């Protein structure tokens, strides 16, 4: 008999969670549960799916160094923002630029 909830989630299910960042956690949990049963795996709990979904959404919303460099090249951001970004400071709001703040 398999457990009702798994402590680790299979990498195939993690991929589904990462791609489903626009879905509600409850809907995604149902989708993951059906996929887990089809693969013969234990269904992850709602809390696990919600935590992993939140992490995936946070990672997607962070600004990357490449984005900052591109915005400098496109002149939507001044060059000194790169120095501030590399020091870990939050990027100020700029019109036309990606304005999410960096998490430390």
N, C-alpha and C positions, 0 to 999 in steps of 0.2 A: 504494500500500500504506500502510495507516495504522500508526501506532506501536503498540507493545505496551502502553505505559503513557503516560498523559497528564500533563503538568506542571500543567495546570489542570483543575478539575472543573466541569462544567456546573452551572448553578444548579438545574436540575431534579434532578440527582443529589444536590446538597447538601441539598435539601429532604427527600429520602428518608433521608439520613444523620441529619439533625436529628430526624426523627420516629422513627427506629429506635434511640433511646438505651437501650431495654431489651434489645436483642438483643446477642448475642456478635459481636465484630468479624469473625470468620471467616464466620459466617452472613450478616452484613450485606454483606460483600464479595461473596459469591455473588449476593445479591439485586441489589446495585448493578451488578455485572458483567452480569447478565441484562438489567437496565433499560438499561444503556449500549448493549448490542448491539441491543436493540429500537429505540433512538433513533438508531442509526448512529454512536455516539460510541465513543471509545477507552475500554477498561476501566481504571478507576483501580487502582493497586496496593493491596495489603493495608496497607502502611505509611501510605499517604495516608488510607485509610478509617479506620484505627485512630486516627490523629492527629486527624482531624476529629471522630470519634466521642467521643474523650476530651474535646476542647474543648467539644462540645455538652453532654456530661454535666456538665462543670464549670460552664458557664454556667447550666444549669438548677438546679444545687444551691445557687447563691449566693442570699443573702437580699437582697431589694430594699428600698428605702426605703418603698415603699408597704406591703409586708408588715410592716415595723417599725411604721409608723403605725397599721395595722389592729390589730396586736397590742396597741398602747398603748390604742386605743379599746376593745378587748375586755377590757382589764385583765389580759392574760396577760403583760405586760411593763411595767415602770415607765417613766415619761416620760423619766427621765434616760438611758435606753438609746438614745434618739434622738440626743441630743447626742454620746454616745460613738460611735455608729454613723457620724455625719457626720464625726467626727474621724478615722475609719478604724480605730478599735479593734475587736477581736473582740467579738462579743456573748456575754455569759455564758449558760450553760445556764439555761433557765427552763422549769418544767413547763407543758405546753400550748402552748408557742411554737415557732416554726420555729428550730431551734438550730444550723443549719449556720454555720460561721465564714466571715466575709468574706475574700476573697483580695485582696491589694493588687496 
